[in-house]
Amino acid sequence: MSEEEKPAKPAKGKAQTEAVVTPKDIKRVWSEIYAELKRVIIGKLDVLEDLFIALLARGHVLLEGVPGVAKTVMAKNFAATLGAEFKRGQFTPDLLPSDVVGTTIYDPKAGTFKMRKGPIFTNIFLADEINRSPPKTQAALLEAMAEKQVTVEGTTFKLEPPFLVIATQNPVEQEGTYPLPEAQVDRFMFKLIVDLPSPEEEIEIIDLSHKHAFRTVRRITTPMTIIRMIETVEKRIYVHEDIMAYIRDITVATRTDPRLLLGGSPRCSIALLNASKAVAAMNGRDYVIPDDVKRIAKIGAAHRLQMKPEAELEGTTGSMVMDDILRNLPVPV
């Protein structure tokens, strides 16, 4: 957002958080971020749009893709356009929970213990190859993702907003990995598949590498503006009761589908609600329409579904189930 486009300062006596960012402002900011990322990332810009939706909805994202498809590059450049602090944790089998959240160390000069904060204390945290660390270390993220805080030796530390966890995992390599437990997967608002590039996109990537033409992105916005955008999504986007019922029906349908052992929980419904509000704001609207819900229903719910063994053997996936549910459910007018 350029200087002239920044929201006006609040009137004297009003709290700073009362400075209003409208949905049109959000749409303009996203357009600028999109244009900037498009300069440096070839293809997969829908994934970056989903990252922005999750950020506005206070969610987290799991990226799944084979090595070499630029998952880390996307996360770093996305954070750079936001002007947000970015830290990366390389998850390995010997990684300890304290390596992520931090630990207390003794200061002999002061004679006291001090907190040495881990990389989780940032705005955008990349948990790279999260399924390579044991469950104990994976669980260190649960409190941070759900409650935006961490507890170390009985003391709770708040994480500064905005806060987004982006985790990556390799879907094909199983040796030396620890599958994410259901409780961990459910903490992610979206699970996004990062596919290999098309032949045309791969030519562009090779050409950029050959010319050493890799570019850096410029900052488009600031963490404070992001916080105000999040507040706009939370407080200023109208959701009709029929839309809420539609979201409920989607989640309930996953619980009654005969192919599923486990459907979506109320957390799934809340995630779909918050994400659809973010989609509306990114389109410059202050109200949610059914297409906003349909836009994020599959990426917001499919990864939470647990298939019955017989359905899994037949090749049925959560995405297929969600396609059927969205096709068969009546859409509110």
C-alpha positions in Angstrom: 0.0 0.0 0.0 1.6 3.3 -1.0 1.8 6.3 1.4 -1.2 8.1 -0.2 -3.3 4.9 0.0 -2.8 4.3 3.6 -5.9 4.6 5.8 -6.4 7.9 7.5 -5.2 8.2 11.1 -7.9 7.8 13.7 -9.4 10.9 15.3 -7.8 12.2 18.5 -8.8 10.2 21.5 -9.7 7.0 19.5 -7.7 3.9 19.9 -5.2 3.2 17.2 -6.9 -0.1 16.4 -10.1 1.9 15.5 -8.4 3.1 12.3 -10.7 1.6 9.6 -9.4 -0.4 6.7 -12.3 -1.1 4.3 -12.8 -4.2 2.1 -11.8 -2.0 -0.9 -8.5 -1.3 0.9 -7.9 -5.0 1.4 -8.7 -5.7 -2.3 -6.2 -3.0 -3.4 -3.5 -4.3 -1.0 -3.9 -7.9 -2.3 -3.8 -6.7 -5.9 -0.5 -5.0 -5.2 0.9 -8.0 -3.4 -0.2 -10.3 -6.2 1.4 -8.2 -8.8 4.7 -8.1 -6.9 4.8 -11.8 -6.3 4.0 -12.5 -9.9 7.3 -10.9 -10.8 9.3 -13.5 -8.9 7.2 -16.6 -8.7 6.2 -18.6 -11.8 2.8 -20.2 -11.5 1.1 -21.4 -8.3 -0.2 -17.9 -7.5 -3.5 -19.5 -6.3 -1.5 -20.9 -3.4 -0.2 -17.5 -2.5 -3.8 -16.2 -2.6 -4.8 -18.9 -0.2 -1.9 -18.0 2.1 -3.3 -14.4 2.2 -6.8 -15.7 3.0 -5.5 -17.7 5.9 -3.5 -14.7 7.2 -6.6 -12.5 7.2 -8.6 -15.3 8.9 -6.0 -15.9 11.6 -5.4 -19.4 10.2 -2.4 -21.6 9.4 -1.4 -23.4 6.2 0.1 -26.9 5.4 1.8 -27.0 2.1 2.3 -30.4 0.5 4.5 -31.0 -2.5 7.5 -32.8 -3.7 11.0 -31.3 -3.2 12.0 -28.5 -5.5 8.6 -26.8 -6.2 9.5 -23.6 -4.4 7.5 -24.0 -1.2 10.1 -22.2 0.9 10.6 -19.5 -1.8 6.9 -18.8 -1.8 6.8 -18.4 2.0 9.8 -16.1 2.1 8.7 -13.8 -0.6 5.1 -13.8 0.7 6.5 -12.6 4.1 8.7 -10.0 2.4 5.8 -8.3 0.6 4.0 -8.0 4.0 6.9 -6.4 5.7 6.6 -9.1 8.3 9.3 -10.8 10.3 10.1 -14.3 8.8 11.8 -17.2 10.6 12.4 -20.7 9.4 12.7 -23.9 11.5 14.2 -26.9 9.8 12.4 -29.9 11.3 14.6 -32.9 11.8 14.4 -36.1 13.8 16.6 -34.7 16.6 14.8 -31.4 16.9 13.5 -30.7 20.4 10.5 -28.7 21.4 12.8 -26.1 23.1 14.4 -25.6 19.7 11.1 -24.3 18.4 9.5 -22.4 21.4 12.6 -21.5 23.3 14.0 -22.2 26.8 15.2 -20.5 29.9 18.9 -20.1 30.5 20.8 -19.0 33.6 22.5 -15.6 33.6 25.4 -15.9 36.0 25.9 -12.1 36.1 22.4 -11.3 37.0 21.9 -14.5 39.0 18.5 -15.1 37.3 17.0 -17.2 34.6 16.2 -15.5 31.3 14.0 -16.6 28.4 15.8 -17.4 25.2 13.0 -17.2 22.6 12.8 -19.8 19.8 12.0 -19.1 16.2 8.3 -19.4 16.8 8.4 -15.8 18.1 7.9 -14.1 14.7 5.1 -13.1 12.3 5.5 -15.8 9.6 7.0 -19.1 10.9 8.0 -21.7 8.3 8.0 -25.2 9.8 10.0 -26.8 7.0 9.4 -30.6 6.5 7.3 -30.7 9.6 6.7 -34.5 9.3 10.5 -35.2 9.8 10.3 -34.3 13.5 8.9 -36.6 16.2 5.3 -36.1 17.5 6.7 -34.4 20.7 8.3 -31.6 18.7 5.3 -31.3 16.4 3.1 -30.9 19.4 5.1 -27.9 20.5 3.3 -26.0 17.8 -0.2 -26.8 19.0 -0.6 -24.1 21.7 1.1 -21.5 19.4 -1.3 -22.3 16.5 -4.5 -22.5 18.5 -4.0 -19.8 21.2 -1.2 -17.6 19.8 0.9 -18.2 22.9 3.6 -20.6 24.2 4.2 -21.9 27.7 7.8 -22.5 28.8 8.4 -23.9 32.3 5.1 -22.6 33.6 5.4 -19.1 32.1 3.1 -18.1 29.2 4.4 -15.8 26.5 2.1 -14.2 24.0 3.0 -14.2 20.3 2.8 -10.8 18.6 0.2 -10.5 15.8 0.0 -11.0 12.9 1.1 -14.7 13.3 1.0 -17.3 10.6 2.5 -20.8 10.6 3.3 -22.3 7.2 4.3 -25.9 7.4 5.7 -28.0 4.5 5.8 -31.7 4.0 6.8 -34.2 1.2 4.0 -36.5 0.2 6.1 -39.2 -1.4 9.0 -39.8 1.0 7.9 -42.0 4.0 11.3 -43.2 5.4 12.3 -41.2 8.5 9.0 -39.3 8.7 6.3 -39.1 11.4 2.8 -38.7 10.0 1.0 -35.7 11.5 -1.6 -36.7 14.1 -5.2 -35.7 13.5 -5.1 -33.0 16.2 -2.1 -31.4 14.5 -3.7 -31.5 11.0 -6.9 -30.1 12.4 -5.0 -26.9 13.5 -4.3 -26.0 9.9 -7.0 -23.9 8.3 -5.9 -25.1 4.8 -4.0 -27.9 3.3 -2.6 -26.8 -0.1 -1.1 -29.0 -2.8 1.8 -27.5 -4.6 2.0 -29.3 -7.9 4.9 -29.5 -10.4 4.9 -26.6 -12.9 3.4 -26.9 -16.4 5.8 -27.3 -19.3 5.4 -23.6 -20.2 6.1 -22.5 -16.6 9.1 -24.8 -16.4 10.6 -23.0 -19.4 10.2 -19.7 -17.7 11.8 -21.1 -14.5 14.8 -22.5 -16.5 15.1 -19.2 -18.4 15.2 -17.2 -15.2 17.9 -19.5 -13.7 19.9 -19.4 -16.9 19.9 -15.5 -16.9 20.4 -15.3 -13.2 17.4 -13.1 -13.2 16.0 -14.0 -9.8 14.5 -10.8 -8.3 13.7 -9.6 -4.9 10.3 -8.3 -3.9 9.5 -5.0 -2.4 7.4 -4.5 0.8 3.8 -3.6 0.0 2.2 -3.3 3.4 3.1 -3.4 7.1 2.3 -5.7 10.1 0.1 -2.9 11.6 -2.0 -2.6 8.5 -2.3 -6.4 8.4 -3.7 -6.3 11.9 -6.3 -3.7 10.9 -7.2 -5.8 7.9 -7.7 -8.8 10.1 -9.9 -6.7 12.4 -12.0 -5.6 9.4 -12.5 -9.3 8.3 -13.5 -10.2 11.9 -15.8 -7.3 12.7 -17.0 -5.6 9.5 -18.0 -8.5 7.2 -21.7 -9.4 7.3 -22.7 -13.0 7.2 -26.4 -13.8 6.6 -27.9 -16.6 8.7 -28.6 -18.6 5.5 -24.8 -18.6 4.8 -24.1 -19.8 8.3 -26.6 -22.6 7.8 -24.9 -23.5 4.5 -21.6 -23.7 6.3 -23.2 -25.9 9.0 -24.8 -28.1 6.3 -21.4 -28.7 4.7 -19.8 -29.7 7.9 -22.7 -31.9 9.0 -22.7 -33.6 5.6 -19.1 -34.8 6.3 -20.2 -36.4 9.5 -23.0 -38.4 7.9 -21.2 -39.4 4.7 -20.9 -43.3 4.7 -17.4 -43.2 3.2 -16.0 -41.3 6.2 -14.9 -42.5 9.6 -14.5 -39.0 10.9 -16.0 -35.8 9.6 -15.5 -32.1 10.3 -15.7 -30.7 13.8 -17.0 -27.3 14.9 -13.5 -26.0 14.3 -14.0 -26.9 10.6 -17.2 -24.8 10.5 -15.5 -21.8 12.2 -12.6 -22.1 9.8 -14.9 -22.1 6.8 -16.8 -19.1 8.2 -13.6 -17.0 8.9 -12.0 -17.9 5.6 -15.1 -17.1 3.6 -15.2 -13.6 5.3 -11.6 -13.1 4.2 -12.5 -14.1 0.6 -15.3 -11.5 0.6 -13.0 -8.8 1.9 -10.4 -9.6 -0.7 -13.1 -9.1 -3.4 -13.9 -5.7 -2.0 -17.2 -6.8 -0.4 -18.5 -6.3 3.2 -20.8 -9.4 3.0 -20.3 -13.1 2.2 -21.9 -14.9 -0.7 -22.2 -18.6 -1.3 -19.4 -18.6 -3.8 -17.0 -17.3 -1.1 -17.8 -20.5 0.9 -17.5 -22.8 -2.1 -14.1 -21.1 -2.9 -12.5 -22.4 0.3 -14.7 -25.4 1.3 -12.5 -28.0 -0.2 -9.1 -26.7 0.9 -10.6 -25.9 4.3 -12.3 -29.2 5.0 -10.9 -32.1 2.9 -7.7 -32.6 5.0 -9.8 -33.0 8.2 -11.7 -35.9 6.9 -10.7 -39.5 7.8 -11.7 -42.1 5.3 -13.0 -45.6 6.1 -10.5 -48.3 5.0 -12.7 -49.6 2.3 -13.2 -46.2 0.8 -9.5 -45.5 0.9 -8.8 -48.8 -0.9 -11.1 -47.7 -3.6 -9.1 -44.5 -4.1 -11.6 -42.1 -2.6 -10.1 -38.9 -1.2 -11.3 -36.1 1.0 -11.3 -33.8 -2.0 -13.6 -36.2 -3.9 -16.0 -36.3 -0.9 -16.1 -32.5 -0.7 -16.8 -32.3 -4.4 -19.8 -34.5 -4.0 -21.0 -32.6 -0.9 -20.8 -29.3 -2.6 -22.5 -30.6 -5.8 -25.4 -32.1 -3.9 -26.1 -29.5 -1.2 -28.7 -26.8 -2.1 -27.0 -23.4 -2.3 -28.7 -20.5 -0.5 -30.1 -17.8 -2.7 
